Amino acid sequence: MGSGVRVELRIESPAECPVVDVAAATGGTGRSIAWSADPETGRTVEEFVLESSREDADALELPVETVFTDASSEIYRFDRDADRDCPCVSIERFGCPIANVEASEDALFVTFHVAEMDEIRPLLTELRSQYEGLSVERLIRSETSRKGSNLLYVDRDVLTDRQIEVLRTALEMGYFERPRDATAGEVAAALEINRATFAEHLASAQRKLLPDIVGRREQAYDR
């Protein structure tokens, strides 16, 4: 069996997402988001569970309706154009079913899987052209062998924002490809820094990430 990758994304304030709108208006969290096509109307119907301690969404005159209520949460439903772009629809166009999606007051969190790491780059490039507030929260590679499986957790919080920007730009420009699609000088120019500074950021990011890959020893991270 080949290896796969779990991708966890954060998308800040995506436009035209009623679930995020409701979460923001109520200070709650939207979970268990599901959708299906209505064959009679040709529209897509979505439902989600809202966990909130503040007033319900119906009182806020948002475009959703209550379909079930209990002591701790409400289930809301709304419909939308089947062709309307949203993060989940955009991801599924790449043949990646959504595994999980949640909405907070200011962001959408989406989890999906790809068969190979190479599939991530074109997908992220397309998504970033649509959503400025997109960031990769975590990549988890599953490696299965006869001896069992090994899950690799990559904690991006150990990196500074600048290091993340350097790695992202280098990845998107093909610096890590073999043969390379971009040189260190070209990536540095895109970042408006010199080659030495690019190399320093890259080396620092590698020092922080490699212990999770090859085995960690006690160390202090320099932020």
C-alpha positions as CSV (number, residue, x, y, z in Angstrom):
1,M,0.0,0.0,0.0
2,G,1.3,3.5,-0.9
3,S,1.6,6.4,1.4
4,G,-1.0,9.2,1.7
5,V,-1.2,12.6,3.2
6,R,-3.8,14.2,5.5
7,V,-4.0,18.0,4.8
8,E,-5.5,20.4,7.4
9,L,-6.2,23.9,6.1
10,R,-7.3,27.1,7.8
11,I,-9.1,29.7,5.6
12,E,-9.8,33.0,7.3
13,S,-13.2,34.6,6.7
14,P,-14.0,33.0,3.4
15,A,-16.6,35.0,1.5
16,E,-20.1,33.6,1.1
17,C,-19.9,30.9,3.8
18,P,-23.1,31.0,5.8
19,V,-21.6,28.6,8.4
20,V,-18.8,31.0,9.2
21,D,-21.3,33.9,9.2
22,V,-23.4,32.1,11.8
23,A,-20.4,31.1,13.9
24,A,-19.2,34.7,13.9
25,A,-22.6,36.2,14.7
26,T,-23.2,33.8,17.6
27,G,-19.7,33.3,18.9
28,G,-20.1,29.6,18.3
29,T,-18.6,26.7,16.4
30,G,-20.1,25.0,13.4
31,R,-19.5,21.3,13.3
32,S,-20.7,18.2,11.4
33,I,-21.1,20.1,8.2
34,A,-22.7,18.0,5.5
35,W,-24.1,18.7,2.1
36,S,-26.0,16.9,-0.7
37,A,-27.6,17.8,-4.0
38,D,-31.4,18.3,-4.3
39,P,-32.4,16.6,-7.6
40,E,-35.7,18.5,-7.8
41,T,-34.2,22.0,-7.5
42,G,-30.7,21.4,-8.7
43,R,-29.4,23.2,-5.6
44,T,-27.1,22.0,-2.8
45,V,-28.5,21.7,0.7
46,E,-26.2,22.0,3.6
47,E,-26.7,21.2,7.3
48,F,-24.5,21.9,10.3
49,V,-24.5,21.7,14.1
50,L,-24.0,25.0,15.9
51,E,-22.5,24.9,19.4
52,S,-23.1,28.3,21.0
53,S,-24.0,29.8,24.3
54,R,-25.4,33.0,22.8
55,E,-28.6,33.7,20.9
56,D,-29.6,31.4,18.1
57,A,-29.1,32.1,14.4
58,D,-32.9,32.5,13.7
59,A,-33.0,35.6,15.8
60,L,-30.1,37.2,13.8
61,E,-32.0,37.0,10.5
62,L,-29.3,34.9,8.8
63,P,-30.1,32.8,5.7
64,V,-30.5,29.5,7.6
65,E,-33.3,27.7,9.2
66,T,-33.5,25.5,12.3
67,V,-34.2,21.8,11.7
68,F,-33.4,20.4,15.2
69,T,-32.7,21.7,18.7
70,D,-31.6,20.1,21.9
71,A,-30.1,21.4,25.2
72,S,-26.6,22.0,23.9
73,S,-26.8,22.7,20.2
74,E,-28.9,23.4,17.1
75,I,-28.9,22.0,13.7
76,Y,-29.3,24.5,10.9
77,R,-30.0,24.1,7.2
78,F,-29.6,26.3,4.1
79,D,-29.4,25.9,0.4
80,R,-27.1,27.3,-2.2
81,D,-26.3,27.2,-5.9
82,A,-24.7,23.9,-6.8
83,D,-22.1,25.7,-8.9
84,R,-21.2,28.4,-6.3
85,D,-17.5,28.4,-5.4
86,C,-16.5,27.8,-1.8
87,P,-13.4,26.2,-0.3
88,C,-14.9,22.7,0.0
89,V,-16.3,22.7,-3.5
90,S,-12.9,23.9,-4.9
91,I,-11.1,21.1,-3.0
92,E,-13.5,18.4,-4.2
93,R,-12.9,19.5,-7.8
94,F,-9.4,18.1,-7.4
95,G,-11.0,14.7,-6.6
96,C,-10.4,15.0,-2.8
97,P,-13.5,14.4,-0.7
98,I,-13.7,16.5,2.4
99,A,-13.0,14.4,5.5
100,N,-13.9,17.1,8.1
101,V,-14.8,20.8,8.1
102,E,-15.5,23.1,11.0
103,A,-16.2,26.8,11.3
104,S,-15.2,29.2,14.0
105,E,-15.9,32.9,14.5
106,D,-13.3,33.9,11.9
107,A,-12.2,30.9,9.9
108,L,-13.0,27.6,8.2
109,F,-11.0,24.5,9.0
110,V,-10.9,21.9,6.3
111,T,-9.4,18.4,6.4
112,F,-8.9,16.1,3.3
113,H,-6.5,13.5,2.0
114,V,-4.4,13.1,-1.0
115,A,-2.7,10.0,-2.3
116,E,0.7,11.6,-3.0
117,M,2.5,14.7,-1.7
118,D,2.8,15.9,-5.3
119,E,-0.9,16.5,-5.5
120,I,-0.8,19.2,-2.8
121,R,1.1,21.8,-4.7
122,P,-1.3,22.5,-7.6
123,L,-4.3,22.3,-5.3
124,L,-2.8,24.9,-2.8
125,T,-1.8,27.2,-5.7
126,E,-5.3,27.2,-7.0
127,L,-6.8,27.7,-3.5
128,R,-4.5,30.6,-2.7
129,S,-5.6,32.4,-5.9
130,Q,-9.1,32.4,-4.5
131,Y,-8.6,32.7,-0.8
132,E,-6.0,35.2,0.6
133,G,-6.3,34.0,4.2
134,L,-5.4,30.4,3.5
135,S,-2.7,28.6,5.5
136,V,-1.6,25.0,5.9
137,E,-2.1,24.0,9.6
138,R,-0.7,20.5,9.4
139,L,0.4,17.8,6.9
140,I,0.4,14.2,8.2
141,R,2.0,11.6,6.1
142,S,0.9,8.0,6.5
143,E,3.6,5.4,5.6
144,T,2.4,1.8,5.6
145,S,4.8,-1.1,5.5
146,R,4.8,-4.7,6.5
147,K,5.8,-3.7,9.9
148,G,2.9,-1.4,10.4
149,S,2.2,2.3,9.9
150,N,4.0,5.4,10.9
151,L,2.2,8.8,11.2
152,L,4.4,11.9,10.9
153,Y,3.0,15.0,12.6
154,V,4.5,18.3,11.4
155,D,3.9,21.1,13.9
156,R,4.0,24.4,11.9
157,D,3.8,26.5,15.1
158,V,7.5,26.0,15.7
159,L,8.2,28.2,12.6
160,T,8.0,32.0,12.5
161,D,5.7,33.6,9.9
162,R,8.7,34.6,7.8
163,Q,10.1,31.1,7.8
164,I,6.7,29.8,6.7
165,E,6.6,32.4,3.9
166,V,10.1,31.3,2.8
167,L,9.2,27.6,2.7
168,R,5.9,28.3,1.0
169,T,7.4,30.4,-1.7
170,A,10.3,27.9,-2.3
171,L,7.8,25.1,-2.5
172,E,5.4,26.9,-4.9
173,M,8.3,28.0,-7.2
174,G,9.6,24.4,-7.4
175,Y,12.9,25.0,-5.5
176,F,12.5,21.5,-3.9
177,E,11.9,19.7,-7.2
178,R,14.5,17.6,-8.9
179,P,15.6,19.1,-11.2
180,R,14.7,22.4,-9.6
181,D,12.3,24.7,-11.3
182,A,13.8,27.8,-9.5
183,T,17.2,28.6,-8.1
184,A,17.9,30.0,-4.7
185,G,18.6,33.4,-6.3
186,E,15.2,33.3,-8.0
187,V,13.3,32.4,-4.8
188,A,15.3,35.1,-2.9
189,A,14.4,37.7,-5.5
190,A,10.7,36.8,-5.3
191,L,10.9,37.2,-1.5
192,E,12.9,40.5,-1.9
193,I,15.8,39.2,0.2
194,N,19.3,38.2,-0.7
195,R,20.5,34.6,-1.2
196,A,22.3,34.5,2.2
197,T,19.1,35.5,4.1
198,F,17.1,33.0,2.1
199,A,19.6,30.3,3.0
200,E,19.5,31.3,6.7
201,H,15.7,31.2,6.9
202,L,15.7,27.8,5.1
203,A,18.3,26.3,7.3
204,S,16.6,27.5,10.5
205,A,13.2,26.1,9.3
206,Q,14.9,22.8,8.6
207,R,16.5,22.6,12.0
208,K,13.1,23.0,13.6
209,L,11.3,20.5,11.4
210,L,13.8,17.8,11.0
211,P,13.8,16.5,14.6
212,D,10.1,15.6,14.1
213,I,11.0,13.6,11.0
214,V,14.2,11.8,12.0
215,G,13.6,11.6,15.8
216,R,13.6,14.4,18.4
217,R,16.2,15.1,21.0
218,E,15.6,17.7,23.7
219,Q,16.3,21.2,22.3
220,A,15.2,24.8,22.6
221,Y,13.8,26.4,19.5
222,D,15.0,29.9,18.6
223,R,12.0,31.8,17.4
